[in-house]
Amino acid sequence: MKLKRTNIVGIAIIVLLLMGVIFVSIVYGDLNIQTQTGVIKGTFIDQEKDKLVIIIPGSGPTDRDGNSMMLDGKNDSLRMLANALKGKGVSTYRYDKRTESDLLFDDFVDDLVSIIKYFRDEGYEDITLAGHSQGALVSFIAANNESVERVISLSGAGYPIDIIIAKQLGVDSIEPFMEMVKNDEPFEGQLESLKMLFNKEVLAFLESWIKYNPAKELMNISVPLLLVRGTNDLQVFKEDINILKETKLDAKVLIIEDMNHVLKIVEDEKENMESYTSINYKISDILIEEMMKFLSE
């Protein structure tokens, strides 16, 4: 299959963040939650208030602070988000994605459900899920399986992951590439660069992810929903928000000028890319203001 010319930045982001290598060890934590399949390691900021926001990390081997183990440098976007909410008196829990080699997408959902149950048992009656990127889809599915009060999608996609990857690669479907992996066919010539995306180590995980359509999962959510996107997001586009909004007409939509995928305010592509690995770019103040309004409703 011949690949069309496509956005180099887009493919680089997919390789590093979307699939990543989900077998990296991420170790630290001050509140560990035991589940049936593993231990979730995270940071709990307790404001001794009734509201709790659970922050769900995005794609690839991402830690509780929003940093990818595949990239040199830290952006600390989710740490900044938690600290900003702390300044407003809101308790938060943010956690590292588990990175065992045999994980499936459903394990991420089960982890979040376990976290929700843990804090319910601790007496929290007002729980909001704030899922970033891939974490938005995880929060949609979890909210359909365990009761929460609100859901916030931060830079969440509107399309299933196979369509997203196909769009970035400039092809009609990724199914031929998946069949090549299953049939042990080599990726040669122009296709050689796709080995990081399509290989037996990630095939089962990818197949488990593909079966979930964000719009369909959104359809059954009955609690208040806030959909957030920045105008400088290189991974999630206006049409993604439109798809989600059309599915859930009562959802609130927040478009933040100059905010990028990792919630930072940037002015151009250079700053956009730098912000993925730099703590010098701050997250949007408007995001915090609007989240606080939403949490108060």
C-alpha positions in Angstrom: 0.0 0.0 0.0 1.3 3.4 -0.9 1.3 6.1 1.7 0.3 9.7 0.9 2.4 12.6 2.0 1.3 13.6 5.4 2.0 15.9 8.3 5.4 14.8 9.8 4.6 16.4 13.1 1.4 14.4 13.3 3.1 11.0 12.6 5.9 11.8 15.1 3.3 12.5 17.8 1.4 9.3 17.0 4.6 7.2 17.1 5.8 8.7 20.4 2.5 9.3 22.2 -0.4 7.4 20.6 1.0 4.0 20.6 4.4 4.5 22.3 6.0 1.5 23.8 3.7 0.6 26.6 6.3 -1.4 28.4 8.2 1.3 30.3 8.5 1.3 34.1 7.0 4.4 35.8 7.7 4.3 39.5 6.7 6.7 42.3 3.6 7.4 44.3 2.1 8.7 47.5 -1.3 7.0 47.3 -1.3 3.5 45.8 -4.6 1.8 45.0 -4.7 -2.0 44.8 -6.9 -3.5 42.1 -7.6 -7.0 41.0 -5.1 -6.8 38.2 -2.4 -4.5 39.6 -1.4 -1.5 41.7 -2.2 2.1 40.6 0.3 4.6 41.8 -0.7 8.2 42.1 -0.8 11.5 44.0 -3.7 12.6 46.1 -4.1 16.2 47.0 -6.7 16.3 49.8 -8.3 19.7 50.4 -10.7 18.2 52.9 -13.6 19.3 50.7 -16.4 17.3 49.2 -15.4 17.7 45.6 -12.8 15.4 44.0 -11.4 15.6 40.4 -9.8 12.4 39.1 -7.3 13.3 36.4 -6.8 10.6 33.8 -3.6 10.7 31.7 -3.4 10.5 27.9 -1.8 8.3 25.3 1.4 6.3 25.5 3.5 5.6 28.6 2.3 8.8 30.4 2.8 9.5 34.1 0.6 11.3 36.6 2.1 14.7 35.7 1.3 14.4 32.0 4.9 13.5 31.0 5.7 10.8 28.4 8.5 8.4 29.1 9.1 8.4 25.3 10.1 12.1 25.3 13.1 13.9 26.7 12.0 16.6 29.0 8.8 17.2 31.0 5.8 19.4 30.4 4.1 18.7 33.8 0.7 19.7 32.3 -1.4 17.5 34.6 0.7 18.4 37.7 0.0 22.1 36.8 -3.7 21.3 36.4 -3.8 19.6 39.8 -1.9 22.4 41.5 -4.2 25.0 40.0 -7.3 23.2 41.2 -5.6 22.9 44.6 -5.3 26.7 44.7 -9.1 26.8 44.2 -9.7 24.4 47.0 -10.5 21.3 44.9 -9.1 17.8 45.9 -7.5 15.8 43.0 -6.1 12.4 42.3 -3.8 11.9 39.4 -2.0 8.7 38.6 0.5 6.9 36.4 -0.8 4.6 33.6 0.2 1.0 34.3 2.8 -0.2 31.7 2.8 -4.0 31.9 3.4 -5.6 28.5 0.2 -7.6 28.5 -2.2 -4.7 29.2 -5.3 -4.1 27.1 -7.3 -0.9 26.7 -10.0 -2.3 29.0 -7.4 -2.5 31.8 -7.2 1.3 31.8 -11.0 1.5 32.2 -11.0 -1.1 35.0 -8.3 0.9 36.7 -10.4 4.1 36.7 -13.5 2.2 37.9 -11.4 0.9 40.8 -10.2 4.4 41.6 -13.8 5.8 41.6 -14.9 3.0 43.9 -12.0 3.6 46.2 -12.9 7.3 46.7 -16.6 6.5 47.1 -15.6 4.2 49.9 -13.5 7.0 51.4 -16.7 9.1 51.5 -16.4 11.3 48.4 -19.9 12.1 47.1 -19.0 14.6 44.4 -16.5 13.0 41.9 -15.6 14.5 38.5 -13.6 12.7 35.8 -11.2 14.9 33.8 -9.7 12.7 31.1 -6.9 14.1 28.9 -6.6 12.8 25.3 -6.9 9.0 25.4 -8.0 9.5 29.0 -11.1 11.2 27.8 -12.3 8.0 26.2 -11.3 6.0 29.3 -13.5 8.4 31.4 -16.4 8.1 29.0 -16.4 4.3 29.3 -15.8 4.4 33.0 -18.7 6.8 33.6 -21.0 4.3 31.9 -19.9 1.6 34.3 -19.6 3.5 37.6 -21.5 6.5 38.9 -19.8 9.9 38.8 -21.2 13.5 39.0 -19.5 15.1 36.0 -17.2 14.3 33.1 -14.6 16.7 31.5 -13.0 15.8 28.2 -9.6 17.6 27.8 -8.4 17.4 24.2 -10.4 14.2 23.7 -10.8 12.7 20.2 -14.1 12.2 18.5 -13.1 9.4 16.2 -12.1 5.8 17.0 -8.3 5.3 17.1 -8.1 3.4 13.8 -9.6 6.3 11.9 -7.3 8.8 13.7 -4.2 6.8 12.7 -5.5 6.3 9.1 -6.0 10.1 8.8 -2.5 10.8 10.1 -1.0 8.3 7.7 -3.1 9.5 4.8 -4.6 6.1 4.1 -8.2 4.8 3.9 -7.7 2.1 6.5 -5.1 0.6 8.8 -6.6 -2.9 8.5 -4.1 -3.9 5.8 -1.2 -3.1 8.1 -2.8 -5.1 10.9 -3.2 -8.0 8.6 0.5 -7.8 7.6 1.4 -8.1 11.3 -0.9 -11.1 11.7 0.6 -12.8 8.6 4.2 -12.0 9.5 4.7 -9.9 6.4 7.6 -7.5 6.5 7.3 -3.7 6.5 9.7 -2.8 3.8 10.6 0.3 1.7 8.2 3.1 2.3 6.3 1.1 5.0 9.4 0.4 7.1 8.7 3.4 9.3 5.4 1.9 10.4 7.1 -0.9 12.4 6.8 1.1 15.6 3.1 1.4 15.1 2.2 -2.0 13.8 3.9 -5.0 15.5 2.9 -8.0 17.4 3.8 -6.4 20.8 1.0 -3.8 20.4 -1.5 -5.5 18.1 -3.7 -6.9 20.9 -3.7 -3.6 22.7 -4.6 -1.7 19.5 -7.4 -4.1 18.7 -8.8 -3.7 22.2 -8.7 0.1 21.7 -10.3 0.2 18.2 -13.5 -1.4 19.4 -14.4 1.8 21.3 -16.0 4.7 19.5 -15.9 8.0 21.6 -19.1 9.3 20.2 -21.0 6.0 21.0 -19.6 5.9 24.5 -20.7 9.5 25.0 -24.2 8.7 24.0 -25.1 7.0 27.2 -23.5 9.4 29.7 -26.3 11.1 31.7 -24.2 13.4 33.9 -23.1 17.0 32.9 -20.3 16.9 30.3 -17.7 19.6 29.4 -15.8 19.2 26.1 -12.6 21.2 25.9 -10.3 21.8 23.0 -7.6 24.4 22.2 -7.3 26.1 18.8 -3.6 25.1 18.6 -4.2 21.5 19.2 -2.2 19.4 16.6 -3.9 16.1 17.5 -7.5 16.9 18.1 -9.4 19.0 15.7 -12.6 21.1 15.4 -14.4 18.2 13.7 -13.7 16.0 16.8 -15.5 18.4 19.1 -18.3 18.7 16.5 -18.8 15.0 16.4 -19.0 14.7 20.2 -21.3 17.7 20.5 -23.6 16.3 17.8 -23.8 13.1 19.8 -24.4 14.9 23.1 -26.4 18.0 22.4 -26.6 19.1 26.0 -22.8 19.0 26.5 -21.0 22.2 27.1 -18.2 23.1 24.7 -15.2 25.2 25.6 -12.8 26.3 22.8 -9.7 28.0 24.2 -7.8 30.3 22.0 -4.1 29.4 21.5 -4.2 26.4 23.8 -2.6 23.2 22.5 -3.0 19.5 23.1 -1.1 19.5 26.4 -3.2 22.4 27.7 -0.4 25.0 27.2 -0.8 28.5 25.7 1.5 28.7 22.6 1.8 31.2 19.7 3.3 29.1 16.9 4.4 25.6 15.9 7.9 26.0 17.4 6.4 26.8 20.8 3.8 24.1 20.3 6.4 21.4 19.9 8.6 22.8 22.7 5.8 22.8 25.2 5.6 19.0 25.1 8.9 18.8 26.8 9.2 22.1 28.7 7.8 23.3 32.0 8.3 26.9 30.9 4.9 27.0 29.2 2.0 27.3 31.5 -1.5 25.8 31.2 -4.4 28.0 30.3 -5.9 30.2 33.0 -9.2 30.2 31.2 -9.3 26.4 31.4 -9.1 26.5 35.2 -11.7 29.3 35.4 -14.2 27.4 33.3 -13.5 24.1 35.1 -14.3 25.8 38.4 -17.6 27.1 37.0 -18.5 23.7 35.7 -17.6 22.0 39.1 -19.9 24.5 40.8 -22.9 23.8 38.7 
